Amino acid sequence: MTLLQNLLEPLNGNKSVICIKTEIPEEICKIDDELKAIYHSKDTVCIWVFKTRKDRNKFMDDTVGMKKNDRQNYFDNFYK
């Protein structure tokens, strides 16, 4: 992964996307986006992969507001 200096302006009502330049492994790119749930913090990006869109959506609904470790535990208990 390549880290670049953050040259982004603070978000306001006119900006709705932040792009961070990095190299994503091809095997992740090949997975249908509707099967992936993505979480980030200031130093981590996590991608959970599901068998169905329904599972992914349920995971997203059920883990709203959870921190990474709680989401991981939920995933391990219900989807592994």
mmCIF file of the N, C-alpha and C atoms, coordinates in Angstrom:
data_MODEL
# 
_entry.id   MODEL 
# 
loop_
_atom_site.group_PDB 
_atom_site.id 
_atom_site.type_symbol 
_atom_site.label_atom_id 
_atom_site.label_alt_id 
_atom_site.label_comp_id 
_atom_site.label_asym_id 
_atom_site.label_entity_id 
_atom_site.label_seq_id 
_atom_site.pdbx_PDB_ins_code 
_atom_site.Cartn_x 
_atom_site.Cartn_y 
_atom_site.Cartn_z 
_atom_site.occupancy 
_atom_site.B_iso_or_equiv 
_atom_site.pdbx_formal_charge 
_atom_site.auth_seq_id 
_atom_site.auth_comp_id 
_atom_site.auth_asym_id 
_atom_site.auth_atom_id 
_atom_site.pdbx_PDB_model_num 
ATOM 1   N N  . MET A 1 1  ? 0.847   -1.160  0.000  1.00 0.00 ? 1  MET A N  1 
ATOM 2   C CA . MET A 1 1  ? 0.000   0.000   0.000  1.00 0.00 ? 1  MET A CA 1 
ATOM 3   C C  . MET A 1 1  ? 0.896   1.227   0.000  1.00 0.00 ? 1  MET A C  1 
ATOM 4   N N  . THR A 1 2  ? 0.506   2.230   -0.738 1.00 0.00 ? 2  THR A N  1 
ATOM 5   C CA . THR A 1 2  ? 1.249   3.467   -0.805 1.00 0.00 ? 2  THR A CA 1 
ATOM 6   C C  . THR A 1 2  ? 0.494   4.551   -0.060 1.00 0.00 ? 2  THR A C  1 
ATOM 7   N N  . LEU A 1 3  ? 1.140   5.193   0.888  1.00 0.00 ? 3  LEU A N  1 
ATOM 8   C CA . LEU A 1 3  ? 0.518   6.297   1.605  1.00 0.00 ? 3  LEU A CA 1 
ATOM 9   C C  . LEU A 1 3  ? 0.969   7.603   0.992  1.00 0.00 ? 3  LEU A C  1 
ATOM 10  N N  . LEU A 1 4  ? 0.019   8.483   0.751  1.00 0.00 ? 4  LEU A N  1 
ATOM 11  C CA . LEU A 1 4  ? 0.318   9.783   0.173  1.00 0.00 ? 4  LEU A CA 1 
ATOM 12  C C  . LEU A 1 4  ? -0.104  10.872  1.138  1.00 0.00 ? 4  LEU A C  1 
ATOM 13  N N  . GLN A 1 5  ? 0.564   12.010  1.049  1.00 0.00 ? 5  GLN A N  1 
ATOM 14  C CA . GLN A 1 5  ? 0.183   13.140  1.878  1.00 0.00 ? 5  GLN A CA 1 
ATOM 15  C C  . GLN A 1 5  ? -1.258  13.528  1.574  1.00 0.00 ? 5  GLN A C  1 
ATOM 16  N N  . ASN A 1 6  ? -2.023  13.809  2.608  1.00 0.00 ? 6  ASN A N  1 
ATOM 17  C CA . ASN A 1 6  ? -3.417  14.192  2.448  1.00 0.00 ? 6  ASN A CA 1 
ATOM 18  C C  . ASN A 1 6  ? -3.484  15.656  2.017  1.00 0.00 ? 6  ASN A C  1 
ATOM 19  N N  . LEU A 1 7  ? -3.901  15.874  0.775  1.00 0.00 ? 7  LEU A N  1 
ATOM 20  C CA . LEU A 1 7  ? -4.030  17.223  0.246  1.00 0.00 ? 7  LEU A CA 1 
ATOM 21  C C  . LEU A 1 7  ? -5.494  17.613  0.080  1.00 0.00 ? 7  LEU A C  1 
ATOM 22  N N  . LEU A 1 8  ? -6.375  16.901  0.737  1.00 0.00 ? 8  LEU A N  1 
ATOM 23  C CA . LEU A 1 8  ? -7.797  17.142  0.609  1.00 0.00 ? 8  LEU A CA 1 
ATOM 24  C C  . LEU A 1 8  ? -8.232  18.327  1.458  1.00 0.00 ? 8  LEU A C  1 
ATOM 25  N N  . GLU A 1 9  ? -9.175  19.068  0.917  1.00 0.00 ? 9  GLU A N  1 
ATOM 26  C CA . GLU A 1 9  ? -9.795  20.139  1.689  1.00 0.00 ? 9  GLU A CA 1 
ATOM 27  C C  . GLU A 1 9  ? -10.843 19.511  2.594  1.00 0.00 ? 9  GLU A C  1 
ATOM 28  N N  . PRO A 1 10 ? -11.163 20.149  3.718  1.00 0.00 ? 10 PRO A N  1 
ATOM 29  C CA . PRO A 1 10 ? -12.236 19.613  4.568  1.00 0.00 ? 10 PRO A CA 1 
ATOM 30  C C  . PRO A 1 10 ? -13.536 19.506  3.787  1.00 0.00 ? 10 PRO A C  1 
ATOM 31  N N  . LEU A 1 11 ? -14.311 18.454  4.098  1.00 0.00 ? 11 LEU A N  1 
ATOM 32  C CA . LEU A 1 11 ? -15.592 18.273  3.419  1.00 0.00 ? 11 LEU A CA 1 
ATOM 33  C C  . LEU A 1 11 ? -16.564 19.364  3.824  1.00 0.00 ? 11 LEU A C  1 
ATOM 34  N N  . ASN A 1 12 ? -17.346 19.788  2.864  1.00 0.00 ? 12 ASN A N  1 
ATOM 35  C CA . ASN A 1 12 ? -18.451 20.698  3.151  1.00 0.00 ? 12 ASN A CA 1 
ATOM 36  C C  . ASN A 1 12 ? -19.625 20.239  2.310  1.00 0.00 ? 12 ASN A C  1 
ATOM 37  N N  . GLY A 1 13 ? -20.660 21.004  2.225  1.00 0.00 ? 13 GLY A N  1 
ATOM 38  C CA . GLY A 1 13 ? -21.854 20.590  1.500  1.00 0.00 ? 13 GLY A CA 1 
ATOM 39  C C  . GLY A 1 13 ? -21.637 20.357  0.018  1.00 0.00 ? 13 GLY A C  1 
ATOM 40  N N  . ASN A 1 14 ? -20.525 20.834  -0.542 1.00 0.00 ? 14 ASN A N  1 
ATOM 41  C CA . ASN A 1 14 ? -20.275 20.699  -1.979 1.00 0.00 ? 14 ASN A CA 1 
ATOM 42  C C  . ASN A 1 14 ? -19.409 19.489  -2.321 1.00 0.00 ? 14 ASN A C  1 
ATOM 43  N N  . LYS A 1 15 ? -18.875 18.816  -1.330 1.00 0.00 ? 15 LYS A N  1 
ATOM 44  C CA . LYS A 1 15 ? -17.982 17.685  -1.592 1.00 0.00 ? 15 LYS A CA 1 
ATOM 45  C C  . LYS A 1 15 ? -18.607 16.422  -1.018 1.00 0.00 ? 15 LYS A C  1 
ATOM 46  N N  . SER A 1 16 ? -18.610 15.345  -1.794 1.00 0.00 ? 16 SER A N  1 
ATOM 47  C CA . SER A 1 16 ? -19.246 14.132  -1.305 1.00 0.00 ? 16 SER A CA 1 
ATOM 48  C C  . SER A 1 16 ? -18.411 12.881  -1.527 1.00 0.00 ? 16 SER A C  1 
ATOM 49  N N  . VAL A 1 17 ? -17.150 13.024  -1.885 1.00 0.00 ? 17 VAL A N  1 
ATOM 50  C CA . VAL A 1 17 ? -16.308 11.857  -2.099 1.00 0.00 ? 17 VAL A CA 1 
ATOM 51  C C  . VAL A 1 17 ? -14.876 12.184  -1.668 1.00 0.00 ? 17 VAL A C  1 
ATOM 52  N N  . ILE A 1 18 ? -14.239 11.191  -1.076 1.00 0.00 ? 18 ILE A N  1 
ATOM 53  C CA . ILE A 1 18 ? -12.819 11.287  -0.747 1.00 0.00 ? 18 ILE A CA 1 
ATOM 54  C C  . ILE A 1 18 ? -12.153 10.087  -1.396 1.00 0.00 ? 18 ILE A C  1 
ATOM 55  N N  . CYS A 1 19 ? -11.133 10.318  -2.168 1.00 0.00 ? 19 CYS A N  1 
ATOM 56  C CA . CYS A 1 19 ? -10.388 9.229   -2.813 1.00 0.00 ? 19 CYS A CA 1 
ATOM 57  C C  . CYS A 1 19 ? -8.985  9.176   -2.219 1.00 0.00 ? 19 CYS A C  1 
ATOM 58  N N  . ILE A 1 20 ? -8.572  7.982   -1.855 1.00 0.00 ? 20 ILE A N  1 
ATOM 59  C CA . ILE A 1 20 ? -7.233  7.766   -1.325 1.00 0.00 ? 20 ILE A CA 1 
ATOM 60  C C  . ILE A 1 20 ? -6.519  6.822   -2.277 1.00 0.00 ? 20 ILE A C  1 
ATOM 61  N N  . LYS A 1 21 ? -5.477  7.296   -2.876 1.00 0.00 ? 21 LYS A N  1 
ATOM 62  C CA . LYS A 1 21 ? -4.733  6.515   -3.857 1.00 0.00 ? 21 LYS A CA 1 
ATOM 63  C C  . LYS A 1 21 ? -4.003  5.371   -3.171 1.00 0.00 ? 21 LYS A C  1 
ATOM 64  N N  . THR A 1 22 ? -4.251  4.157   -3.640 1.00 0.00 ? 22 THR A N  1 
ATOM 65  C CA . THR A 1 22 ? -3.575  2.975   -3.112 1.00 0.00 ? 22 THR A CA 1 
ATOM 66  C C  . THR A 1 22 ? -3.628  1.871   -4.154 1.00 0.00 ? 22 THR A C  1 
ATOM 67  N N  . GLU A 1 23 ? -2.921  0.814   -3.914 1.00 0.00 ? 23 GLU A N  1 
ATOM 68  C CA . GLU A 1 23 ? -2.946  -0.344  -4.797 1.00 0.00 ? 23 GLU A CA 1 
ATOM 69  C C  . GLU A 1 23 ? -3.780  -1.430  -4.124 1.00 0.00 ? 23 GLU A C  1 
ATOM 70  N N  . ILE A 1 24 ? -4.903  -1.784  -4.733 1.00 0.00 ? 24 ILE A N  1 
ATOM 71  C CA . ILE A 1 24 ? -5.795  -2.811  -4.213 1.00 0.00 ? 24 ILE A CA 1 
ATOM 72  C C  . ILE A 1 24 ? -5.483  -4.113  -4.946 1.00 0.00 ? 24 ILE A C  1 
ATOM 73  N N  . PRO A 1 25 ? -5.269  -5.211  -4.229 1.00 0.00 ? 25 PRO A N  1 
ATOM 74  C CA . PRO A 1 25 ? -4.986  -6.491  -4.896 1.00 0.00 ? 25 PRO A CA 1 
ATOM 75  C C  . PRO A 1 25 ? -6.115  -6.888  -5.847 1.00 0.00 ? 25 PRO A C  1 
ATOM 76  N N  . GLU A 1 26 ? -5.762  -7.460  -6.960 1.00 0.00 ? 26 GLU A N  1 
ATOM 77  C CA . GLU A 1 26 ? -6.716  -7.828  -8.007 1.00 0.00 ? 26 GLU A CA 1 
ATOM 78  C C  . GLU A 1 26 ? -7.807  -8.762  -7.488 1.00 0.00 ? 26 GLU A C  1 
ATOM 79  N N  . GLU A 1 27 ? -7.456  -9.695  -6.591 1.00 0.00 ? 27 GLU A N  1 
ATOM 80  C CA . GLU A 1 27 ? -8.459  -10.632 -6.095 1.00 0.00 ? 27 GLU A CA 1 
ATOM 81  C C  . GLU A 1 27 ? -9.581  -9.914  -5.323 1.00 0.00 ? 27 GLU A C  1 
ATOM 82  N N  . ILE A 1 28 ? -9.272  -8.792  -4.692 1.00 0.00 ? 28 ILE A N  1 
ATOM 83  C CA . ILE A 1 28 ? -10.306 -7.997  -4.036 1.00 0.00 ? 28 ILE A CA 1 
ATOM 84  C C  . ILE A 1 28 ? -11.141 -7.255  -5.065 1.00 0.00 ? 28 ILE A C  1 
ATOM 85  N N  . CYS A 1 29 ? -10.510 -6.732  -6.089 1.00 0.00 ? 29 CYS A N  1 
ATOM 86  C CA . CYS A 1 29 ? -11.229 -6.002  -7.145 1.00 0.00 ? 29 CYS A CA 1 
ATOM 87  C C  . CYS A 1 29 ? -12.211 -6.903  -7.890 1.00 0.00 ? 29 CYS A C  1 
ATOM 88  N N  . LYS A 1 30 ? -11.899 -8.184  -8.007 1.00 0.00 ? 30 LYS A N  1 
ATOM 89  C CA . LYS A 1 30 ? -12.754 -9.115  -8.747 1.00 0.00 ? 30 LYS A CA 1 
ATOM 90  C C  . LYS A 1 30 ? -14.036 -9.478  -7.995 1.00 0.00 ? 30 LYS A C  1 
ATOM 91  N N  . ILE A 1 31 ? -14.081 -9.227  -6.695 1.00 0.00 ? 31 ILE A N  1 
ATOM 92  C CA . ILE A 1 31 ? -15.270 -9.549  -5.896 1.00 0.00 ? 31 ILE A CA 1 
ATOM 93  C C  . ILE A 1 31 ? -16.336 -8.489  -6.146 1.00 0.00 ? 31 ILE A C  1 
ATOM 94  N N  . ASP A 1 32 ? -17.557 -8.933  -6.386 1.00 0.00 ? 32 ASP A N  1 
ATOM 95  C CA . ASP A 1 32 ? -18.682 -8.032  -6.604 1.00 0.00 ? 32 ASP A CA 1 
ATOM 96  C C  . ASP A 1 32 ? -18.790 -7.063  -5.426 1.00 0.00 ? 32 ASP A C  1 
ATOM 97  N N  . ASP A 1 33 ? -18.889 -5.760  -5.715 1.00 0.00 ? 33 ASP A N  1 
ATOM 98  C CA . ASP A 1 33 ? -18.969 -4.752  -4.663 1.00 0.00 ? 33 ASP A CA 1 
ATOM 99  C C  . ASP A 1 33 ? -20.157 -4.962  -3.739 1.00 0.00 ? 33 ASP A C  1 
ATOM 100 N N  . GLU A 1 34 ? -21.236 -5.539  -4.239 1.00 0.00 ? 34 GLU A N  1 
ATOM 101 C CA . GLU A 1 34 ? -22.416 -5.746  -3.414 1.00 0.00 ? 34 GLU A CA 1 
ATOM 102 C C  . GLU A 1 34 ? -22.237 -6.873  -2.399 1.00 0.00 ? 34 GLU A C  1 
ATOM 103 N N  . LEU A 1 35 ? -21.100 -7.568  -2.469 1.00 0.00 ? 35 LEU A N  1 
ATOM 104 C CA . LEU A 1 35 ? -20.796 -8.635  -1.509 1.00 0.00 ? 35 LEU A CA 1 
ATOM 105 C C  . LEU A 1 35 ? -19.751 -8.201  -0.481 1.00 0.00 ? 35 LEU A C  1 
ATOM 106 N N  . LYS A 1 36 ? -19.307 -6.959  -0.558 1.00 0.00 ? 36 LYS A N  1 
ATOM 107 C CA . LYS A 1 36 ? -18.268 -6.465  0.345  1.00 0.00 ? 36 LYS A CA 1 
ATOM 108 C C  . LYS A 1 36 ? -18.822 -5.413  1.295  1.00 0.00 ? 36 LYS A C  1 
ATOM 109 N N  . ALA A 1 37 ? -18.396 -5.491  2.552  1.00 0.00 ? 37 ALA A N  1 
ATOM 110 C CA . ALA A 1 37 ? -18.663 -4.444  3.532  1.00 0.00 ? 37 ALA A CA 1 
ATOM 111 C C  . ALA A 1 37 ? -17.310 -3.861  3.911  1.00 0.00 ? 37 ALA A C  1 
ATOM 112 N N  . ILE A 1 38 ? -17.195 -2.553  3.891  1.00 0.00 ? 38 ILE A N  1 
ATOM 113 C CA . ILE A 1 38 ? -15.908 -1.902  4.120  1.00 0.00 ? 38 ILE A CA 1 
ATOM 114 C C  . ILE A 1 38 ? -15.991 -1.010  5.354  1.00 0.00 ? 38 ILE A C  1 
ATOM 115 N N  . TYR A 1 39 ? -14.987 -1.128  6.208  1.00 0.00 ? 39 TYR A N  1 
ATOM 116 C CA . TYR A 1 39 ? -14.861 -0.321  7.420  1.00 0.00 ? 39 TYR A CA 1 
ATOM 117 C C  . TYR A 1 39 ? -13.493 0.339   7.372  1.00 0.00 ? 39 TYR A C  1 
ATOM 118 N N  . HIS A 1 40 ? -13.396 1.538   7.895  1.00 0.00 ? 40 HIS A N  1 
ATOM 119 C CA . HIS A 1 40 ? -12.083 2.178   7.996  1.00 0.00 ? 40 HIS A CA 1 
ATOM 120 C C  . HIS A 1 40 ? -11.958 2.930   9.303  1.00 0.00 ? 40 HIS A C  1 
ATOM 121 N N  . SER A 1 41 ? -10.737 3.067   9.741  1.00 0.00 ? 41 SER A N  1 
ATOM 122 C CA . SER A 1 41 ? -10.398 3.940   10.852 1.00 0.00 ? 41 SER A CA 1 
ATOM 123 C C  . SER A 1 41 ? -9.235  4.792   10.361 1.00 0.00 ? 41 SER A C  1 
ATOM 124 N N  . LYS A 1 42 ? -8.571  5.484   11.255 1.00 0.00 ? 42 LYS A N  1 
ATOM 125 C CA . LYS A 1 42 ? -7.480  6.351   10.793 1.00 0.00 ? 42 LYS A CA 1 
ATOM 126 C C  . LYS A 1 42 ? -6.271  5.571   10.289 1.00 0.00 ? 42 LYS A C  1 
ATOM 127 N N  . ASP A 1 43 ? -6.172  4.280   10.634 1.00 0.00 ? 43 ASP A N  1 
ATOM 128 C CA . ASP A 1 43 ? -4.993  3.521   10.201 1.00 0.00 ? 43 ASP A CA 1 
ATOM 129 C C  . ASP A 1 43 ? -5.306  2.135   9.638  1.00 0.00 ? 43 ASP A C  1 
ATOM 130 N N  . THR A 1 44 ? -6.590  1.822   9.440  1.00 0.00 ? 44 THR A N  1 
ATOM 131 C CA . THR A 1 44 ? -6.966  0.474   9.008  1.00 0.00 ? 44 THR A CA 1 
ATOM 132 C C  . THR A 1 44 ? -8.145  0.525   8.045  1.00 0.00 ? 44 THR A C  1 
ATOM 133 N N  . VAL A 1 45 ? -8.113  -0.345  7.046  1.00 0.00 ? 45 VAL A N  1 
ATOM 134 C CA . VAL A 1 45 ? -9.270  -0.585  6.186  1.00 0.00 ? 45 VAL A CA 1 
ATOM 135 C C  . VAL A 1 45 ? -9.559  -2.082  6.250  1.00 0.00 ? 45 VAL A C  1 
ATOM 136 N N  . CYS A 1 46 ? -10.800 -2.443  6.570  1.00 0.00 ? 46 CYS A N  1 
ATOM 137 C CA . CYS A 1 46 ? -11.216 -3.841  6.638  1.00 0.00 ? 46 CYS A CA 1 
ATOM 138 C C  . CYS A 1 46 ? -12.287 -4.087  5.585  1.00 0.00 ? 46 CYS A C  1 
ATOM 139 N N  . ILE A 1 47 ? -12.201 -5.224  4.921  1.00 0.00 ? 47 ILE A N  1 
ATOM 140 C CA . ILE A 1 47 ? -13.198 -5.603  3.917  1.00 0.00 ? 47 ILE A CA 1 
ATOM 141 C C  . ILE A 1 47 ? -13.712 -6.986  4.283  1.00 0.00 ? 47 ILE A C  1 
ATOM 142 N N  . TRP A 1 48 ? -14.994 -7.058  4.612  1.00 0.00 ? 48 TRP A N  1 
ATOM 143 C CA . TRP A 1 48 ? -15.637 -8.342  4.872  1.00 0.00 ? 48 TRP A CA 1 
ATOM 144 C C  . TRP A 1 48 ? -16.344 -8.765  3.600  1.00 0.00 ? 48 TRP A C  1 
ATOM 145 N N  . VAL A 1 49 ? -16.251 -10.048 3.256  1.00 0.00 ? 49 VAL A N  1 
ATOM 146 C CA . VAL A 1 49 ? -16.850 -10.568 2.030  1.00 0.00 ? 49 VAL A CA 1 
ATOM 147 C C  . VAL A 1 49 ? -17.936 -11.574 2.407  1.00 0.00 ? 49 VAL A C  1 
ATOM 148 N N  . PHE A 1 50 ? -19.089 -11.447 1.747  1.00 0.00 ? 50 PHE A N  1 
ATOM 149 C CA . PHE A 1 50 ? -20.259 -12.270 2.050  1.00 0.00 ? 50 PHE A CA 1 
ATOM 150 C C  . PHE A 1 50 ? -20.651 -13.112 0.850  1.00 0.00 ? 50 PHE A C  1 
ATOM 151 N N  . LYS A 1 51 ? -21.409 -14.167 1.110  1.00 0.00 ? 51 LYS A N  1 
ATOM 152 C CA . LYS A 1 51 ? -21.872 -15.050 0.036  1.00 0.00 ? 51 LYS A CA 1 
ATOM 153 C C  . LYS A 1 51 ? -23.020 -14.430 -0.744 1.00 0.00 ? 51 LYS A C  1 
ATOM 154 N N  . THR A 1 52 ? -23.851 -13.628 -0.066 1.00 0.00 ? 52 THR A N  1 
ATOM 155 C CA . THR A 1 52 ? -25.003 -13.030 -0.739 1.00 0.00 ? 52 THR A CA 1 
ATOM 156 C C  . THR A 1 52 ? -25.110 -11.545 -0.392 1.00 0.00 ? 52 THR A C  1 
ATOM 157 N N  . ARG A 1 53 ? -25.791 -10.811 -1.247 1.00 0.00 ? 53 ARG A N  1 
ATOM 158 C CA . ARG A 1 53 ? -26.061 -9.393  -1.005 1.00 0.00 ? 53 ARG A CA 1 
ATOM 159 C C  . ARG A 1 53 ? -26.940 -9.233  0.233  1.00 0.00 ? 53 ARG A C  1 
ATOM 160 N N  . LYS A 1 54 ? -27.866 -10.163 0.419  1.00 0.00 ? 54 LYS A N  1 
ATOM 161 C CA . LYS A 1 54 ? -28.748 -10.135 1.588  1.00 0.00 ? 54 LYS A CA 1 
ATOM 162 C C  . LYS A 1 54 ? -27.938 -10.237 2.882  1.00 0.00 ? 54 LYS A C  1 
ATOM 163 N N  . ASP A 1 55 ? -26.955 -11.148 2.931  1.00 0.00 ? 55 ASP A N  1 
ATOM 164 C CA . ASP A 1 55 ? -26.086 -11.273 4.104  1.00 0.00 ? 55 ASP A CA 1 
ATOM 165 C C  . ASP A 1 55 ? -25.303 -9.987  4.337  1.00 0.00 ? 55 ASP A C  1 
ATOM 166 N N  . ARG A 1 56 ? -24.764 -9.429  3.272  1.00 0.00 ? 56 ARG A N  1 
ATOM 167 C CA . ARG A 1 56 ? -23.993 -8.185  3.395  1.00 0.00 ? 56 ARG A CA 1 
ATOM 168 C C  . ARG A 1 56 ? -24.867 -7.062  3.942  1.00 0.00 ? 56 ARG A C  1 
ATOM 169 N N  . ASN A 1 57 ? -26.080 -6.925  3.424  1.00 0.00 ? 57 ASN A N  1 
ATOM 170 C CA . ASN A 1 57 ? -26.966 -5.860  3.877  1.00 0.00 ? 57 ASN A CA 1 
ATOM 171 C C  . ASN A 1 57 ? -27.392 -6.059  5.324  1.00 0.00 ? 57 ASN A C  1 
ATOM 172 N N  . LYS A 1 58 ? -27.652 -7.308  5.720  1.00 0.00 ? 58 LYS A N  1 
ATOM 173 C CA . LYS A 1 58 ? -28.021 -7.599  7.106  1.00 0.00 ? 58 LYS A CA 1 
ATOM 174 C C  . LYS A 1 58 ? -26.861 -7.252  8.034  1.00 0.00 ? 58 LYS A C  1 
ATOM 175 N N  . PHE A 1 59 ? -25.649 -7.626  7.642  1.00 0.00 ? 59 PHE A N  1 
ATOM 176 C CA . PHE A 1 59 ? -24.460 -7.289  8.425  1.00 0.00 ? 59 PHE A CA 1 
ATOM 177 C C  . PHE A 1 59 ? -24.349 -5.778  8.606  1.00 0.00 ? 59 PHE A C  1 
ATOM 178 N N  . MET A 1 60 ? -24.525 -5.039  7.528  1.00 0.00 ? 60 MET A N  1 
ATOM 179 C CA . MET A 1 60 ? -24.434 -3.577  7.599  1.00 0.00 ? 60 MET A CA 1 
ATOM 180 C C  . MET A 1 60 ? -25.502 -3.010  8.528  1.00 0.00 ? 60 MET A C  1 
ATOM 181 N N  . ASP A 1 61 ? -26.729 -3.488  8.404  1.00 0.00 ? 61 ASP A N  1 
ATOM 182 C CA . ASP A 1 61 ? -27.820 -2.998  9.257  1.00 0.00 ? 61 ASP A CA 1 
ATOM 183 C C  . ASP A 1 61 ? -27.577 -3.347  10.729 1.00 0.00 ? 61 ASP A C  1 
ATOM 184 N N  . ASP A 1 62 ? -27.127 -4.565  10.986 1.00 0.00 ? 62 ASP A N  1 
ATOM 185 C CA . ASP A 1 62 ? -26.966 -5.045  12.355 1.00 0.00 ? 62 ASP A CA 1 
ATOM 186 C C  . ASP A 1 62 ? -25.734 -4.476  13.066 1.00 0.00 ? 62 ASP A C  1 
ATOM 187 N N  . THR A 1 63 ? -24.762 -3.971  12.315 1.00 0.00 ? 63 THR A N  1 
ATOM 188 C CA . THR A 1 63 ? -23.522 -3.512  12.948 1.00 0.00 ? 63 THR A CA 1 
ATOM 189 C C  . THR A 1 63 ? -23.338 -1.997  12.879 1.00 0.00 ? 63 THR A C  1 
ATOM 190 N N  . VAL A 1 64 ? -24.395 -1.275  12.540 1.00 0.00 ? 64 VAL A N  1 
ATOM 191 C CA . VAL A 1 64 ? -24.316 0.189   12.496 1.00 0.00 ? 64 VAL A CA 1 
ATOM 192 C C  . VAL A 1 64 ? -23.802 0.699   13.845 1.00 0.00 ? 64 VAL A C  1 
ATOM 193 N N  . GLY A 1 65 ? -22.789 1.530   13.804 1.00 0.00 ? 65 GLY A N  1 
ATOM 194 C CA . GLY A 1 65 ? -22.257 2.136   15.022 1.00 0.00 ? 65 GLY A CA 1 
ATOM 195 C C  . GLY A 1 65 ? -21.245 1.300   15.782 1.00 0.00 ? 65 GLY A C  1 
ATOM 196 N N  . MET A 1 66 ? -21.018 0.066   15.361 1.00 0.00 ? 66 MET A N  1 
ATOM 197 C CA . MET A 1 66 ? -20.046 -0.786  16.057 1.00 0.00 ? 66 MET A CA 1 
ATOM 198 C C  . MET A 1 66 ? -18.621 -0.413  15.667 1.00 0.00 ? 66 MET A C  1 
ATOM 199 N N  . LYS A 1 67 ? -17.705 -0.635  16.591 1.00 0.00 ? 67 LYS A N  1 
ATOM 200 C CA . LYS A 1 67 ? -16.275 -0.501  16.318 1.00 0.00 ? 67 LYS A CA 1 
ATOM 201 C C  . LYS A 1 67 ? -15.806 -1.755  15.581 1.00 0.00 ? 67 LYS A C  1 
ATOM 202 N N  . LYS A 1 68 ? -14.586 -1.686  15.029 1.00 0.00 ? 68 LYS A N  1 
ATOM 203 C CA . LYS A 1 68 ? -14.052 -2.775  14.218 1.00 0.00 ? 68 LYS A CA 1 
ATOM 204 C C  . LYS A 1 68 ? -14.076 -4.123  14.937 1.00 0.00 ? 68 LYS A C  1 
ATOM 205 N N  . ASN A 1 69 ? -13.595 -4.186  16.165 1.00 0.00 ? 69 ASN A N  1 
ATOM 206 C CA . ASN A 1 69 ? -13.530 -5.470  16.876 1.00 0.00 ? 69 ASN A CA 1 
ATOM 207 C C  . ASN A 1 69 ? -14.916 -6.064  17.091 1.00 0.00 ? 69 ASN A C  1 
ATOM 208 N N  . ASP A 1 70 ? -15.892 -5.215  17.399 1.00 0.00 ? 70 ASP A N  1 
ATOM 209 C CA . ASP A 1 70 ? -17.257 -5.706  17.580 1.00 0.00 ? 70 ASP A CA 1 
ATOM 210 C C  . ASP A 1 70 ? -17.827 -6.219  16.258 1.00 0.00 ? 70 ASP A C  1 
ATOM 211 N N  . ARG A 1 71 ? -17.543 -5.513  15.172 1.00 0.00 ? 71 ARG A N  1 
ATOM 212 C CA . ARG A 1 71 ? -17.997 -5.982  13.854 1.00 0.00 ? 71 ARG A CA 1 
ATOM 213 C C  . ARG A 1 71 ? -17.343 -7.311  13.500 1.00 0.00 ? 71 ARG A C  1 
ATOM 214 N N  . GLN A 1 72 ? -16.048 -7.431  13.790 1.00 0.00 ? 72 GLN A N  1 
ATOM 215 C CA . GLN A 1 72 ? -15.346 -8.676  13.489 1.00 0.00 ? 72 GLN A CA 1 
ATOM 216 C C  . GLN A 1 72 ? -15.934 -9.832  14.285 1.00 0.00 ? 72 GLN A C  1 
ATOM 217 N N  . ASN A 1 73 ? -16.214 -9.597  15.562 1.00 0.00 ? 73 ASN A N  1 
ATOM 218 C CA . ASN A 1 73 ? -16.824 -10.634 16.396 1.00 0.00 ? 73 ASN A CA 1 
ATOM 219 C C  . ASN A 1 73 ? -18.189 -11.032 15.857 1.00 0.00 ? 73 ASN A C  1 
ATOM 220 N N  . TYR A 1 74 ? -18.978 -10.054 15.443 1.00 0.00 ? 74 TYR A N  1 
ATOM 221 C CA . TYR A 1 74 ? -20.296 -10.329 14.874 1.00 0.00 ? 74 TYR A CA 1 
ATOM 222 C C  . TYR A 1 74 ? -20.151 -11.179 13.609 1.00 0.00 ? 74 TYR A C  1 
ATOM 223 N N  . PHE A 1 75 ? -19.228 -10.787 12.734 1.00 0.00 ? 75 PHE A N  1 
ATOM 224 C CA . PHE A 1 75 ? -18.978 -11.538 11.506 1.00 0.00 ? 75 PHE A CA 1 
ATOM 225 C C  . PHE A 1 75 ? -18.569 -12.975 11.835 1.00 0.00 ? 75 PHE A C  1 
ATOM 226 N N  . ASP A 1 76 ? -17.636 -13.129 12.764 1.00 0.00 ? 76 ASP A N  1 
ATOM 227 C CA . ASP A 1 76 ? -17.152 -14.465 13.133 1.00 0.00 ? 76 ASP A CA 1 
ATOM 228 C C  . ASP A 1 76 ? -18.289 -15.339 13.677 1.00 0.00 ? 76 ASP A C  1 
ATOM 229 N N  . ASN A 1 77 ? -19.184 -14.751 14.454 1.00 0.00 ? 77 ASN A N  1 
ATOM 230 C CA . ASN A 1 77 ? -20.268 -15.507 15.069 1.00 0.00 ? 77 ASN A CA 1 
ATOM 231 C C  . ASN A 1 77 ? -21.376 -15.881 14.089 1.00 0.00 ? 77 ASN A C  1 
ATOM 232 N N  . PHE A 1 78 ? -21.624 -15.070 13.069 1.00 0.00 ? 78 PHE A N  1 
ATOM 233 C CA . PHE A 1 78 ? -22.770 -15.291 12.207 1.00 0.00 ? 78 PHE A CA 1 
ATOM 234 C C  . PHE A 1 78 ? -22.444 -15.658 10.759 1.00 0.00 ? 78 PHE A C  1 
ATOM 235 N N  . TYR A 1 79 ? -21.215 -15.410 10.304 1.00 0.00 ? 79 TYR A N  1 
ATOM 236 C CA . TYR A 1 79 ? -20.931 -15.610 8.874  1.00 0.00 ? 79 TYR A CA 1 
ATOM 237 C C  . TYR A 1 79 ? -19.739 -16.500 8.584  1.00 0.00 ? 79 TYR A C  1 
ATOM 238 N N  . LYS A 1 80 ? -18.982 -16.899 9.574  1.00 0.00 ? 80 LYS A N  1 
ATOM 239 C CA . LYS A 1 80 ? -17.827 -17.769 9.331  1.00 0.00 ? 80 LYS A CA 1 
ATOM 240 C C  . LYS A 1 80 ? -18.227 -19.205 9.292  1.00 0.00 ? 80 LYS A C  1 
# 
